[in-house]
Amino acid sequence: DSGVTQTPKHLITATGQRVTLRCSPRSGDLSVYWYQQSLDQGLQFLIQYYNGEERAKGNILERFSAQQFPDLHSELNLSSLELGDSALYFCASSVDGTSMADTQYFGPGTRLTVL
Amino acid sequence: AQKVTQAQTEISVVEKEDVTLDCVYETRDTTYYLFWYKQPPSGELVFLIRRNSFDEQNEISGRYSWNFQKSTSSFNFTITASQVVDSAVYFCALSGLKTSYDKVIFGPGTSLSVIP
């Protein structure tokens, strides 16, 4: 158990809908990262938050947004869902997000299926 | 450009056999980190090792060992006496030394099946 929790574990929804994925980092970790893993694109970095502020942005679609709250949990919002958004979404956390010497711990993932 | 290649897409071994997962990387950085992660069938990603490019010493952790060779830009992972619980997808990854996790480049993964 990495200490990173993600809910829900599975999510099935329809095209055009909006969903929210939730992540709680390990105790003491200030940085949260979101990744998308799909069969055709592999593991892709989406966005990083550090202590409530956006730190880095990757290949995140405009239909997707995220935020990190004062209690450090984070939410990834996916809207106007398309079939191609079906994927495993991972959250990860690390202590401060600036040093590669920190270890990054991943949550169990949320499997999103868009029908 | 930075790139990680894991040429073995799928590997099957019989339990107790040794198996080596290959990882070849390309980078123009003179200092960098290399990583291995494990993704078991349950889906979560598990950090296994981070290796600094300064340190070419091989590392052993139980049945796991890693062979880092800068001369061939390889960071191979060997599992000795494989077990069914080793069945997973294994990802090799690369980053600069003075960068952050958003810049990590993941390889495509090698799916390992250990048959009892």
Contacts between the chains, C-beta under 8 A, distances in Angstrom:
chain1	res1	chain2	res2	distance
A	2	B	44	6.9
A	2	B	46	7.4
A	31	B	101	7.8
A	33	B	101	6.0
A	33	B	102	7.1
A	42	B	106	6.2
A	42	B	108	5.6
A	42	B	109	7.2
A	43	B	45	8.0
A	43	B	91	6.9
A	43	B	106	4.5
A	45	B	101	7.7
A	45	B	102	5.2
A	45	B	104	7.1
A	48	B	100	7.4
A	48	B	101	7.0
A	48	B	102	5.2
A	55	B	100	7.4
A	55	B	102	7.5
A	56	B	100	6.4
A	56	B	102	3.7
A	57	B	102	7.8
A	58	B	102	5.8
A	88	B	43	6.3
A	90	B	45	6.2
A	92	B	45	7.6
A	92	B	101	7.5
A	94	B	101	6.5
A	97	B	100	6.1
A	97	B	101	6.7
A	98	B	100	6.0
A	99	B	100	8.0
A	100	B	33	5.2
A	100	B	50	7.6
A	100	B	95	5.7
A	100	B	96	7.7
A	100	B	97	6.5
A	100	B	98	7.6
A	100	B	99	6.3
A	100	B	100	6.9
A	100	B	101	7.1
A	101	B	50	7.9
A	103	B	47	5.7
A	103	B	50	7.0
A	104	B	47	6.5
A	104	B	101	5.4
A	105	B	47	6.6
A	106	B	37	7.8
A	106	B	44	6.0
A	106	B	45	3.8
A	106	B	46	7.2
A	106	B	47	7.4
A	107	B	44	6.9
A	108	B	42	7.3
A	108	B	43	6.2
A	108	B	44	4.4
A	109	B	43	5.0
A	109	B	44	6.2
A	109	B	45	7.8
A	111	B	43	7.2
